[in-house]
Amino acid sequence: MTNAFEQLLDEKDVLLADGATGTTFFALGLQSGDAPELWNADYPERVARHYQSFVDAGSDLILTNSFGGTRYRLKLHKAADRVTELNVAAASILRGVVDNCGRKVVVAGSIGPSGEILAPLGTLEPEAAVAAFAEQALALERGGADVIWIETMSSREEVELAVRGAQQTSLPIVFTMSFDTNGRTMMGVGAVDMMDLHQRLGVHACGTNCGIGASEVVAVILNMRAASRSSHGNQPILVAKANCGIPEFVGGEIHYNGTPEIMARYAVMARDAGARIVGGCCGTSPEHVAAMRKALDSTLPGPVPSIEDVERELGAVSAGAQAQAGGQHQLQTRGSSRRRRRS
């Protein structure tokens, strides 16, 4: 039987993902420092309302409320023994919402970083990490997830361990990493490293989420596209899930300055840059996602944007990301020249 995630990818040129979980939950009453995952048991109707808001906005794929659902994150809230309960609930609440929405929507089982430092620098042994990720992934599958969605990673080692854990399910696997500045993750992973990791792990899709804004995310997608074609000759399914602008303190609270109009432009540029799955991350509300839906549906695919196009439409791109883009362009040019000489 074909998986719902794979079915939608076959049916559509681009899938629209959801937006932010925390932003919505804070509006529904979540307090700073509380674990959103506990709401899956304590306030399931609020979690369902959050999911429904993105269904109504037009999302094709929605992440479960389980980002901090490993035993290592949950132990901070004295809930390490509730991994299965809370993750099954996260997926089953979403499963119930999408099964009654009248169209096909993918349930993506969200898995975030463990929050621990891996040995030998830290105390978390690799096999213990694999076991923790497997425990969470299996619970998400049991709750009705269509795909395991490993997100906001910065270390290739932790990605590898999370994928090993997720491979204990029967589901497709996606991973995304957070490119914070200069086109690299906090642990120094760049676009070429990312494509090599994707090739080696053999997962269904990969990409970037969070980071420092829409322009940087689109630049990273351009770099991944170029790196993949230069190194492997085929185009993987790429994911772009950008923050809604830059966070600002307003009245003692964090607000993101991205407008629906900016996020709509970002969605179209991310698609044209090569992303097959486009969504929002921190600060992205259902209103933003609805604008992205309208833009994707009403704008025909265009040429691959340049870095100059990205900066003109979405804002500045870091020097490191620009340098990677230039290097990948040279790789592509050399590769094209070699192919012409051989032909």
C-alpha positions in Angstrom: 0.0 0.0 0.0 1.3 3.4 -1.0 2.0 5.7 2.0 0.0 8.9 2.2 3.1 11.0 2.2 4.4 9.4 -1.0 1.0 9.6 -2.6 0.8 13.3 -2.1 4.3 13.9 -3.4 3.3 11.9 -6.5 0.1 13.9 -7.0 1.4 17.5 -6.3 4.4 19.4 -7.5 4.8 21.1 -4.1 3.3 20.3 -0.6 2.5 23.1 1.7 3.5 22.3 5.3 2.2 24.0 8.5 3.6 26.8 10.6 4.7 27.3 14.2 3.4 25.2 17.1 4.7 27.3 20.0 3.3 30.6 18.6 -0.2 29.1 18.4 0.0 27.4 21.8 1.1 30.6 23.6 -2.0 32.2 22.1 -4.0 29.4 23.5 -2.5 29.7 27.0 0.8 27.8 27.1 3.1 29.4 29.6 6.8 29.9 29.0 8.8 26.9 30.3 5.9 24.5 30.1 6.1 21.4 27.9 3.7 21.6 24.9 3.7 17.8 24.7 1.9 17.5 28.1 -1.1 19.3 26.4 -1.6 16.1 24.3 -3.0 14.5 27.5 -4.1 17.6 29.5 -5.7 19.7 26.8 -6.3 17.5 23.7 -9.1 19.9 22.5 -6.6 22.8 22.3 -4.1 20.6 20.4 -6.8 19.6 18.0 -7.7 23.3 17.5 -4.1 24.1 16.6 -4.1 21.3 14.1 -7.4 22.3 12.6 -6.2 25.9 12.1 -3.6 24.7 9.7 -5.9 22.3 7.9 -8.2 25.3 7.4 -5.3 27.4 6.2 -4.6 24.8 3.4 -1.6 22.8 4.7 -1.0 19.5 3.0 1.3 18.3 5.8 1.1 19.0 9.5 3.6 18.2 12.2 2.6 16.5 15.5 2.9 18.3 18.8 5.9 16.1 19.8 9.0 18.1 19.1 10.4 17.6 22.6 9.0 14.1 23.0 12.1 12.1 23.7 12.6 10.8 27.2 15.6 13.2 27.6 13.5 16.3 26.9 10.5 15.0 28.9 12.6 14.2 31.9 13.0 18.0 32.4 9.2 18.0 33.2 9.2 14.7 35.2 7.5 12.9 32.3 10.3 10.6 31.0 8.1 7.6 31.7 5.3 9.1 29.4 7.0 9.0 26.1 4.7 6.4 24.5 1.5 8.0 26.0 2.3 11.5 24.9 3.6 10.7 21.4 0.7 8.3 20.6 -1.7 11.1 21.7 0.1 13.7 19.6 -0.3 11.7 16.4 -3.7 10.3 17.1 -5.2 13.7 17.8 -3.9 14.9 14.4 -5.0 11.7 12.8 -8.5 12.3 14.0 -8.5 15.9 12.7 -7.2 15.1 9.2 -9.3 11.9 8.7 -12.4 14.2 9.1 -11.2 17.1 7.0 -12.4 15.9 3.6 -9.0 15.9 1.8 -5.7 14.2 2.0 -3.4 15.7 4.7 -0.1 14.1 5.9 0.5 13.4 9.6 4.2 14.1 10.1 5.6 12.8 13.4 7.9 15.5 14.7 11.1 14.5 16.5 13.4 17.2 17.7 17.0 17.1 19.2 17.5 15.2 22.4 19.0 18.2 24.1 21.9 16.1 25.4 25.6 16.2 24.4 26.8 13.0 22.8 29.7 11.1 24.2 32.7 11.5 24.4 32.1 15.2 24.9 28.9 14.5 26.9 27.2 11.6 28.7 24.7 10.4 26.1 26.0 7.2 24.5 25.1 6.6 20.8 23.1 3.4 21.4 21.1 5.1 24.2 20.2 7.9 21.8 19.1 5.5 19.1 16.9 3.7 21.6 15.3 7.0 22.7 14.6 8.1 19.2 13.2 4.7 18.3 10.9 4.8 21.4 9.5 8.1 20.2 9.3 7.1 16.5 7.5 3.9 17.2 4.9 5.7 19.4 4.3 8.2 16.7 3.8 5.4 14.2 1.4 3.7 16.6 -0.6 7.0 16.9 -1.1 7.2 13.1 1.8 9.2 11.7 2.4 8.8 7.9 6.1 10.0 8.1 8.8 10.5 10.7 9.9 14.1 10.6 13.3 14.7 12.3 13.8 18.5 12.6 15.9 21.4 13.8 19.1 19.4 14.0 22.5 20.9 13.9 24.8 17.9 14.3 25.2 15.3 11.6 26.0 12.7 14.3 22.6 13.3 16.0 20.8 13.1 12.6 22.4 9.7 12.0 21.3 8.4 15.4 17.8 9.8 15.0 17.5 8.2 11.6 18.7 4.9 13.0 16.0 5.1 15.6 13.3 6.1 13.1 14.3 3.2 10.8 12.8 0.8 13.4 9.4 2.0 12.1 8.0 1.2 8.6 7.5 4.8 7.8 9.3 7.2 5.3 11.8 9.5 7.0 12.6 13.2 6.6 15.2 15.2 8.3 15.8 19.0 8.4 18.7 20.9 9.9 18.8 24.5 11.2 21.2 26.7 9.3 21.8 29.6 11.7 24.4 31.8 10.0 26.8 31.9 7.0 24.9 29.0 5.4 25.9 26.5 8.0 24.4 24.8 11.1 25.7 25.6 14.6 27.9 22.5 14.3 29.4 23.6 10.9 27.3 21.5 8.5 27.0 23.1 5.1 25.0 22.3 2.0 27.5 19.8 0.5 27.7 18.0 3.9 23.9 17.9 4.0 23.6 16.3 0.6 26.3 13.8 1.4 24.5 12.9 4.6 21.2 12.5 2.7 22.8 10.3 0.1 24.4 8.1 2.7 21.4 7.7 4.9 19.0 7.1 2.1 16.0 8.9 3.6 13.0 10.2 1.6 13.7 13.9 2.0 15.8 16.5 3.7 16.1 20.2 4.0 16.2 23.1 6.4 13.9 24.7 9.0 14.0 27.5 11.6 17.3 29.4 11.1 17.5 33.2 10.7 14.7 34.0 8.3 13.2 33.4 4.9 16.1 34.8 2.7 18.7 32.5 4.3 16.4 29.4 4.0 15.9 30.0 0.3 19.7 30.5 -0.2 20.3 27.2 1.6 17.9 25.5 -0.7 19.7 26.9 -3.7 23.0 25.6 -2.3 21.5 22.2 -1.6 20.1 22.0 -5.1 23.4 22.9 -6.6 25.4 20.6 -4.3 23.2 17.6 -5.1 23.4 18.1 -8.8 27.2 18.6 -8.7 27.8 15.6 -6.5 25.1 13.0 -7.3 23.4 14.1 -10.5 19.9 13.7 -9.1 17.6 16.0 -7.2 16.4 14.9 -3.8 13.1 16.0 -2.3 14.0 19.3 -0.5 12.2 20.9 2.5 12.1 24.6 3.3 10.5 25.7 6.5 11.5 29.2 7.4 10.9 31.4 10.4 8.5 34.2 9.9 11.0 37.0 9.7 13.2 38.1 12.6 12.2 38.0 16.2 11.7 41.3 18.0 10.8 42.2 21.6 7.5 44.1 21.6 6.0 44.9 25.0 8.2 42.3 26.7 7.1 39.5 24.3 8.8 38.0 21.2 7.1 38.8 17.9 8.2 37.8 14.4 8.2 40.6 11.9 7.3 38.6 8.8 4.1 39.6 7.1 1.7 37.3 5.2 2.8 39.1 2.0 6.5 38.3 2.7 5.8 34.7 3.6 3.8 34.4 0.4 6.8 35.6 -1.7 9.1 33.3 0.3 6.9 30.3 -0.5 7.0 30.9 -4.2 10.8 31.6 -4.2 11.5 28.4 -2.1 9.5 26.4 -4.6 11.3 27.9 -7.6 14.6 27.4 -5.8 13.9 23.6 -5.7 11.9 22.8 -2.5 9.1 20.3 -2.9 7.8 20.8 0.6 7.4 24.4 1.8 6.2 25.7 5.1 6.9 28.0 8.0 8.6 27.7 11.4 8.7 30.0 14.4 6.2 32.8 14.3 4.3 31.5 11.2 0.6 31.6 11.9 -2.3 30.1 10.0 -2.8 33.5 8.5 0.7 33.4 7.0 0.2 29.8 5.8 -3.1 30.8 4.1 -1.3 33.5 2.2 1.4 31.0 1.2 -1.4 28.6 0.0 -2.9 31.3 -2.2 0.5 32.4 -3.6 1.5 28.8 -4.5 -1.8 28.1 -6.1 -2.0 31.3 -8.1 1.6 31.7 -9.3 3.1 29.5 -12.0 6.5 28.0 -11.4 9.3 30.4 -12.5 13.0 30.2 -13.2 15.4 29.3 -10.4 16.0 32.6 -8.5 19.5 34.0 -8.1 20.9 35.2 -4.7 20.4 38.7 -6.0 16.7 37.9 -6.6 16.4 36.5 -3.1 17.9 39.5 -1.5 15.8 41.9 -3.5 12.5 40.1 -2.5 13.3 38.7 1.0 16.3 40.5 2.5 20.0 40.1 3.0 21.7 36.7 2.7 24.8 36.0 4.8 28.3 36.1 3.2 28.9 32.5 3.9 25.7 31.4 2.1 26.6 33.6 -0.8 30.1 32.1 -1.0 28.7 28.6 -1.0 26.3 29.6 -3.8 29.2 30.9 -5.8 31.2 27.7 -5.2 28.4 25.5 -6.1 27.8 27.5 -9.3 31.4 26.8 -10.3 31.0 23.1 -9.5 27.9 22.9 -11.7 29.7 24.8 -14.5 32.7 22.4 -14.4 30.4 19.4 -14.3 28.4 20.7 -17.3 31.7 21.2 -19.2 32.9 17.7 -18.4 29.5 16.3 -19.6 29.8 18.3 -22.8 33.4 17.0 -23.4 32.3 13.4 -22.9 29.3 13.7 -25.2 
